[in-house]
């Protein structure tokens, strides 16, 4: 059975939308190790449609010489949860169909190893609500943005989590790892 590990870049006020604002903080080598640990432990990638549509053109053109993460993103089997996407043309990509907890649970049960999720806010919120996320890795940046899509938007409801790890980087970014409480 697979384990779902979610990775999100987040502002102090919970914004996860379009994390281009993270660039000004650089990419700490220890952060690269943490994310590399997530990808190395994963044998599948699970994405929502919007994240898939952003990742496919960005990663498919990259090589290992451009970015050491390129082989993982390009060679690892990718699964897209979408009710509107019918075809996924990025190498090793499959559309699972619209979100249903049973579909994701069956997918998870069929994967040997880790399942990496990055971004995909709507998908992650649904999976958290259905208790399908095994680890939530939040890379919290020392900035408040004031507006944008939040991981836990107003009205989301209560979500109780247990802190499983914490690491601070010189840039002020904090990596918080949570599991279900």
C-alpha positions as CSV (number, residue, x, y, z in Angstrom):
1,X,0.0,0.0,0.0
2,X,1.3,3.4,-0.9
3,X,1.8,6.4,1.4
4,X,0.7,9.8,0.3
5,X,3.2,12.6,1.1
6,X,2.1,16.1,0.3
7,X,4.6,19.0,-0.3
8,X,3.3,22.6,-0.2
9,X,5.1,25.9,-0.3
10,X,3.1,28.3,2.0
11,X,3.2,31.8,3.3
12,X,2.7,32.6,7.0
13,X,-0.9,33.4,6.3
14,X,-1.6,30.1,4.6
15,X,-1.4,31.1,0.9
16,X,-0.3,28.3,-1.5
17,X,-1.4,29.8,-4.8
18,X,1.3,30.3,-7.5
19,X,4.4,30.1,-5.2
20,X,6.5,32.2,-7.6
21,X,6.9,34.5,-4.5
22,X,9.2,31.9,-3.0
23,X,12.0,32.7,-5.5
24,X,13.3,35.7,-3.5
25,X,14.2,33.4,-0.6
26,X,16.5,31.1,-2.7
27,X,16.5,27.4,-2.4
28,X,18.5,26.2,0.7
29,X,20.5,23.0,0.0
30,X,18.9,21.5,3.1
31,X,15.5,22.2,1.7
32,X,16.5,20.5,-1.5
33,X,17.6,17.5,0.6
34,X,14.2,17.4,2.3
35,X,12.3,17.5,-0.9
36,X,14.7,15.1,-2.5
37,X,13.9,12.7,0.3
38,X,10.2,12.9,-0.5
39,X,10.8,12.3,-4.2
40,X,13.4,9.5,-3.7
41,X,10.9,7.7,-1.5
42,X,8.2,8.0,-4.1
43,X,7.3,5.6,-6.9
44,X,4.3,7.7,-8.2
45,X,3.2,11.3,-8.5
46,X,-0.4,12.3,-7.9
47,X,-1.5,15.7,-9.1
48,X,-4.7,17.8,-9.5
49,X,-5.4,19.1,-13.0
50,X,-4.2,22.6,-12.6
51,X,-0.9,21.6,-11.1
52,X,-0.5,18.9,-13.8
53,X,-1.1,21.6,-16.5
54,X,1.6,23.8,-14.9
55,X,4.1,21.0,-14.3
56,X,3.8,19.3,-17.7
57,X,5.3,22.1,-19.8
58,X,7.7,23.2,-17.1
59,X,9.2,19.8,-16.3
60,X,8.9,18.0,-19.7
61,X,11.4,20.4,-21.3
62,X,14.0,20.0,-18.5
63,X,16.8,17.5,-18.3
64,X,19.0,16.4,-15.4
65,X,21.6,18.9,-16.5
66,X,19.0,21.7,-16.1
67,X,17.6,20.5,-12.8
68,X,18.5,17.4,-10.8
69,X,14.7,16.8,-10.1
70,X,13.9,16.5,-13.8
71,X,14.4,12.7,-14.1
72,X,12.0,12.1,-11.2
73,X,9.3,14.3,-12.7
74,X,9.7,13.1,-16.2
75,X,10.2,9.4,-15.6
76,X,8.0,8.6,-12.6
77,X,4.4,7.5,-13.4
78,X,2.1,10.5,-12.9
79,X,-1.6,10.2,-12.1
80,X,-4.0,13.2,-12.5
81,X,-7.2,13.6,-10.7
82,X,-9.6,15.6,-12.9
83,X,-13.2,15.6,-14.0
84,X,-12.4,17.7,-17.1
85,X,-9.1,16.4,-18.4
86,X,-9.5,13.4,-20.7
87,X,-5.9,13.1,-22.1
88,X,-2.6,13.4,-20.4
89,X,0.3,13.7,-22.9
90,X,3.2,14.2,-20.5
91,X,5.3,11.0,-20.5
92,X,4.0,8.3,-18.1
93,X,0.8,10.2,-17.3
94,X,-2.6,8.7,-16.6
95,X,-5.9,10.5,-15.9
96,X,-7.7,8.8,-12.9
97,X,-11.0,10.8,-13.5
98,X,-12.8,13.1,-11.1
99,X,-12.0,13.1,-7.4
100,X,-13.6,10.3,-5.3
101,X,-12.2,9.1,-2.1
102,X,-12.7,5.5,-3.2
103,X,-10.7,6.1,-6.4
104,X,-7.8,7.6,-4.6
105,X,-7.9,4.9,-1.9
106,X,-7.8,2.2,-4.5
107,X,-5.0,4.0,-6.3
108,X,-3.1,4.3,-3.0
109,X,-3.7,0.6,-2.3
110,X,-2.2,-0.3,-5.7
111,X,1.1,1.6,-5.3
112,X,4.1,0.0,-3.7
113,X,5.9,2.9,-2.1
114,X,5.5,6.6,-1.7
115,X,3.1,8.8,-3.6
116,X,4.3,12.4,-4.0
117,X,1.9,15.3,-4.2
118,X,3.0,18.8,-4.9
119,X,0.7,21.8,-5.0
120,X,-2.7,20.6,-6.1
121,X,-4.6,22.5,-3.3
122,X,-8.1,21.4,-4.2
123,X,-7.0,17.7,-4.3
124,X,-5.0,18.0,-1.1
125,X,-8.0,19.6,0.8
126,X,-10.3,16.7,-0.3
127,X,-7.7,14.1,0.6
128,X,-7.1,15.6,4.0
129,X,-10.9,15.7,4.6
130,X,-11.1,12.0,3.6
131,X,-8.0,11.0,5.7
132,X,-6.0,9.9,2.7
133,X,-2.8,12.0,3.4
134,X,-0.2,10.2,5.4
135,X,2.3,13.1,5.7
136,X,1.8,16.8,5.1
137,X,5.1,18.7,4.4
138,X,4.6,22.5,4.7
139,X,7.5,24.7,3.8
140,X,6.4,27.9,5.5
141,X,8.0,31.2,4.2
142,X,8.4,34.2,6.4
143,X,6.0,36.4,4.4
144,X,2.3,37.3,4.7
145,X,0.7,37.8,1.3
146,X,-2.7,38.9,2.3
147,X,-4.6,37.3,-0.6
148,X,-4.7,34.1,-2.6
149,X,-5.7,30.5,-2.4
150,X,-5.2,29.1,1.1
151,X,-4.6,25.4,1.9
152,X,-7.3,25.7,4.6
153,X,-9.7,28.4,3.4
154,X,-12.3,30.1,5.6
155,X,-15.1,27.7,6.3
156,X,-12.9,24.6,5.7
157,X,-13.6,23.1,9.1
158,X,-11.4,21.8,11.8
159,X,-8.4,19.7,10.9
160,X,-6.4,18.2,13.7
161,X,-2.8,17.2,12.9
162,X,0.2,15.9,14.8
163,X,3.6,17.5,14.4
164,X,6.1,14.8,13.2
165,X,9.1,17.0,12.4
166,X,10.4,20.5,12.2
167,X,13.4,22.0,10.5
168,X,14.4,25.7,10.1
169,X,16.6,27.0,7.2
170,X,18.8,30.1,7.1
171,X,16.4,31.8,4.8
172,X,13.7,31.9,7.5
173,X,11.7,29.1,5.9
174,X,10.5,26.4,8.2
175,X,9.7,22.8,7.1
176,X,6.9,21.4,9.2
177,X,5.9,17.8,8.8
178,X,2.5,16.7,10.0
179,X,0.6,13.4,10.2
180,X,-3.0,12.6,11.2
181,X,-3.7,13.2,14.9
